Amino acid sequence: MAFIKTIADQATLNFTGRVNLLDKNSGKYLGKVSLLDGDLVYSSYKGKTGKPSLYHVVIDDLEHDNLSFVVEPEIITMSEAIFEISYEDFVKDSQNVYQAYISSKKFRPPAHLRLLIDPDFIPRGPNISFWEYEVLTVISDFNKVSDIFEESPLLEYQTCNSLVSLRKKGAIRVLA
């Protein structure tokens, strides 16, 4: 909740600058969120960028409380922006993403399992969604569930829902 409060304080002041995201214990730099006149315009976190990284910060902050935040005034221009979202829309979207995350948590496979793409699925399988395609591309490089969630460009609930859907479609097999 500290992250949302930090953003609220800055949005109220029409702040332009960045909020550095640090590991609370080690002080290690994990990313940043840039604001331009109080609107969020850029986010990077743990090697990911864009809106998904913004919601990863929200979930990590709410679930683990392992982040600290340092606000720095900085000149930010629209040419640096990769999205633009108001504080109000950010809060609304964060609530929706967090609710979806909570709902999908019970379907998350154990981290130690290994998954394999069924080679017969590609020519015979039904159409797949964009999220499912993204997960399949990750599985082609990383087959351990913990690695899939770590490397996926999607939000955690999107990855989880895609894994469940792909399993139902017969696209992936579970290895012990």
C-alpha positions as CSV (number, residue, x, y, z in Angstrom):
1,M,0.0,0.0,0.0
2,A,3.0,2.3,0.5
3,F,3.5,2.5,-3.3
4,I,0.0,3.6,-4.0
5,K,0.3,6.2,-1.3
6,T,3.6,7.4,-2.6
7,I,2.1,7.8,-6.1
8,A,-1.0,9.5,-4.6
9,D,1.2,12.1,-2.8
10,Q,3.0,12.9,-6.0
11,A,-0.1,13.0,-8.2
12,T,-1.7,15.4,-5.8
13,L,1.2,17.8,-6.3
14,N,1.3,17.4,-10.1
15,F,4.8,16.1,-9.6
16,T,7.3,15.6,-12.5
17,G,10.1,13.3,-11.8
18,R,10.7,9.7,-10.8
19,V,10.0,7.3,-7.9
20,N,13.0,4.9,-7.5
21,L,12.0,1.4,-6.5
22,L,14.5,-0.2,-4.0
23,D,14.7,-3.4,-2.2
24,K,13.8,-2.6,1.4
25,N,16.5,-4.8,2.9
26,S,19.5,-4.4,0.6
27,G,18.7,-1.0,-0.9
28,K,19.3,-2.5,-4.4
29,Y,17.8,-0.5,-7.3
30,L,14.9,-2.5,-8.8
31,G,13.4,0.0,-11.2
32,K,11.6,3.4,-11.5
33,V,8.2,4.9,-12.2
34,S,8.2,8.3,-13.9
35,L,5.5,10.9,-13.6
36,L,4.8,13.9,-15.7
37,D,2.6,16.6,-14.2
38,G,1.1,14.0,-11.9
39,D,0.4,11.3,-14.5
40,L,2.3,8.1,-14.7
41,V,4.2,7.8,-18.0
42,Y,6.9,5.2,-17.6
43,S,7.7,2.2,-15.5
44,S,10.5,-0.4,-15.3
45,Y,10.8,-3.0,-12.6
46,K,13.0,-6.1,-12.4
47,G,13.9,-5.9,-16.0
48,K,10.4,-5.4,-17.3
49,T,9.0,-2.2,-18.7
50,G,5.6,-0.7,-19.4
51,K,2.2,-1.0,-17.6
52,P,2.7,-4.6,-16.7
53,S,5.8,-3.7,-14.6
54,L,3.8,-1.0,-12.9
55,Y,1.3,-3.6,-11.7
56,H,4.1,-6.0,-10.7
57,V,5.2,-3.2,-8.3
58,V,1.7,-2.9,-6.9
59,I,1.4,-6.7,-6.3
60,D,4.9,-7.0,-4.8
61,D,4.2,-4.1,-2.5
62,L,0.9,-5.4,-1.3
63,E,1.9,-9.1,-1.0
64,H,5.5,-8.8,0.3
65,D,6.0,-5.3,1.6
66,N,9.7,-5.6,0.5
67,L,10.0,-2.3,-1.3
68,S,11.1,1.2,-0.4
69,F,10.6,4.3,-2.5
70,V,12.8,7.4,-3.1
71,V,11.2,10.3,-4.9
72,E,13.5,12.4,-7.1
73,P,12.5,15.5,-9.1
74,E,13.7,15.2,-12.7
75,I,13.0,16.7,-16.1
76,I,10.7,14.2,-17.9
77,T,9.4,14.9,-21.4
78,M,6.6,13.2,-23.4
79,S,9.2,11.7,-25.7
80,E,10.2,9.5,-22.7
81,A,6.7,8.3,-22.1
82,I,5.6,4.8,-23.1
83,F,2.1,5.2,-21.7
84,E,0.1,7.8,-19.9
85,I,-2.3,7.0,-17.1
86,S,-3.9,9.3,-14.5
87,Y,-3.7,8.5,-10.8
88,E,-7.4,7.7,-10.7
89,D,-7.2,5.3,-13.6
90,F,-4.0,3.8,-12.1
91,V,-5.9,3.0,-8.8
92,K,-8.9,1.6,-10.6
93,D,-6.7,-0.6,-12.8
94,S,-4.6,-1.7,-9.8
95,Q,-7.7,-2.8,-8.0
96,N,-8.8,-4.9,-11.0
97,V,-5.4,-6.4,-11.5
98,Y,-5.0,-7.2,-7.8
99,Q,-8.4,-8.9,-7.6
100,A,-7.6,-11.0,-10.7
101,Y,-4.2,-11.9,-9.1
102,I,-6.0,-13.0,-5.9
103,S,-8.5,-15.1,-7.9
104,S,-5.8,-16.8,-10.0
105,K,-3.5,-17.6,-7.0
106,K,-5.3,-20.8,-6.2
107,F,-4.7,-22.1,-9.8
108,R,-1.0,-21.4,-9.8
109,P,1.0,-24.6,-10.3
110,P,3.7,-25.6,-7.9
111,A,7.0,-23.8,-8.7
112,H,9.1,-27.0,-9.0
113,L,7.0,-28.6,-11.8
114,R,8.4,-28.7,-15.3
115,L,6.2,-28.1,-18.3
116,L,6.7,-29.3,-21.9
117,I,4.9,-28.1,-25.0
118,D,3.1,-30.9,-26.8
119,P,4.6,-30.9,-30.3
120,D,1.4,-32.3,-31.8
121,F,-0.6,-29.4,-30.4
122,I,0.8,-26.8,-32.9
123,P,-0.6,-28.4,-36.1
124,R,-3.8,-29.8,-34.6
125,G,-4.6,-27.5,-31.7
126,P,-7.3,-24.9,-31.5
127,N,-6.6,-21.2,-31.8
128,I,-4.7,-19.6,-29.0
129,S,-4.9,-16.2,-27.5
130,F,-2.1,-13.6,-27.4
131,W,-1.5,-14.4,-23.7
132,E,-1.3,-18.1,-24.4
133,Y,1.1,-17.4,-27.3
134,E,3.3,-15.3,-25.0
135,V,3.4,-18.1,-22.4
136,L,4.2,-20.7,-25.0
137,T,7.2,-18.7,-26.2
138,V,8.5,-18.5,-22.6
139,I,8.0,-22.3,-22.1
140,S,10.0,-22.9,-25.2
141,D,13.0,-21.4,-23.4
142,F,12.2,-22.1,-19.7
143,N,10.3,-25.1,-18.6
144,K,10.2,-24.8,-14.8
145,V,7.1,-23.1,-13.5
146,S,9.0,-20.7,-11.3
147,D,11.1,-19.6,-14.3
148,I,8.0,-19.2,-16.5
149,F,6.4,-16.8,-14.0
150,E,9.7,-14.9,-13.6
151,E,10.4,-14.6,-17.4
152,S,6.9,-14.0,-18.7
153,P,6.3,-10.5,-19.9
154,L,2.7,-10.9,-18.7
155,L,1.2,-10.1,-15.3
156,E,1.1,-13.1,-13.0
157,Y,-2.6,-13.7,-13.2
158,Q,-2.4,-13.6,-17.0
159,T,0.4,-16.1,-17.0
160,C,-1.5,-18.4,-14.6
161,N,-4.7,-18.2,-16.5
162,S,-2.9,-18.9,-19.8
163,L,-1.1,-22.0,-18.2
164,V,-4.5,-23.3,-17.1
165,S,-6.1,-22.7,-20.5
166,L,-3.1,-24.3,-22.3
167,R,-3.3,-27.3,-20.1
168,K,-7.0,-27.7,-20.8
169,K,-6.4,-27.4,-24.5
170,G,-3.7,-30.1,-24.4
171,A,-0.9,-27.7,-25.4
172,I,1.4,-28.5,-22.5
173,R,2.3,-31.5,-20.5
174,V,3.5,-31.7,-16.9
175,L,6.8,-33.4,-16.2
176,A,7.5,-34.5,-12.6
